[in-house]
């Protein structure tokens, strides 16, 4: 059951972050931090389908992570769910058309090596 919770946590967290990133990219930079500006951003966040979907997916990730903690140690759960960093980097390149530098790829590879070391 532990690996099921890991998969659910990693995939739902990845989907949540991708949807949120895409939705907020559509909104554009937040430059008005006054009450009206913040109210406008909050209204956008709770009404835009991509952002709402991202929040929902991240909620699933949170609760599945809590379930994971009920069946595994924190010292295992946190590093192994870092798998999401690798998947998010790949998805950012493919789905969000982000330019990923060699340093970011190297970081993702190092995270992968760390996950292998901790999970075997």
Secondary structure as UniProt FT lines:
FT   HELIX           2..27
FT   HELIX           35..47
FT   HELIX           49..71
FT   HELIX           74..80
FT   TURN            81..82
FT   HELIX           83..95
FT   HELIX           102..119
//
